[in-house]
Amino acid sequence: MKYQCEIVRDLMPLYLDDIASEQSRQMVEAHLSECKECSALFSQMKNDELEIKVKEEKTDVIARQKKIFKRKSALVGSVLAGIFMIPILICLIVNLANGDGLTWFFIVLASLLVAASLTVVPLVAPANKLLWTLGTFSASLILLLGVCCIYTGGKWFFVAGTSVLFGIGMVFLPFAVRSRVLSSVLKRQKGLTVMTADTVLYVLMMLSIGFYTKEPDFFKASAAISLPLIAFAWAMFVLIRYVGNNGLIKAGLCTMLCGVFVFFADSLIGLLLGLSVHIPTFSPFLWNFATIDGNVKWLSLIVGVFLGIVFITIGLIYRRKQK
Ligand SMILES: [Zn+2]
């Protein structure tokens, strides 16, 4: 019996694939009808095979749907691009018909490129849709500003350009670095990259404004105001990103830092500007125009430090319990 079991078990895959000879088939069937163990093994095998087949079919269907969706969105994108071409062509003709050559046509072209970057690009881009959309959107927006600046004879291009880039960077860079391409390059330096890029864009913006306004004290004032703020943003980043992994302790440290920053920021900026600095006065029972500044600072210091200590204490207790 044992000997026969082994042979039948060897034959089972052939039987299931329907490639066993007639004689083997009969032997397997006869054996299965009288051997409980082999019969159980057989139904198990049959189930596994079915499951694999269902899985294969499922991924197949999903892949096919994906392909269809891709093709359709590419088609819609092409149609949209065609629709965008209509106003572009009309404006080209009208602007040329004026006889002064192409002038405001470039403004129309650049504006429509901005619109197309947000509608056509995400539909047509084969991969990395987010990066393509963000890249073309930023580029076309900068182009639009440049064209408008040239057309109006202004000198504000760098102020507007760097401000727009700083805004876009602040909002979209955190998402961009999470895209597959950038994520594989940056690995664990995503936060650091965003912070560095935002800081550089901010400095560029400030430099552009300074050179544009030609205000003699601009750089001194902007440095005095910017440095404490940038330092605060970086301190928060370092606390959240690099100091341990206990969320409560981090929250406590951040809360404390916020309270302390609100209390001292004004004085720090004043100190950097060379003004006389005094410690804010606290008059919790007297609220008017003269006391509100000091009161708010003191309250934020007290509440921030108190809540910070509470968070850190709970975090420490939690960590000891976990150990
Ligand atoms: Zn058997």
Boltz pocket constraint, residues with backbone or C-beta under 6 A from the ligand:
constraints:
  - pocket:
      binder: B
      contacts: [[A, 1], [A, 4], [A, 5], [A, 8], [A, 31], [A, 35], [A, 36], [A, 37], [A, 38], [A, 39]]
      max_distance: 6.0
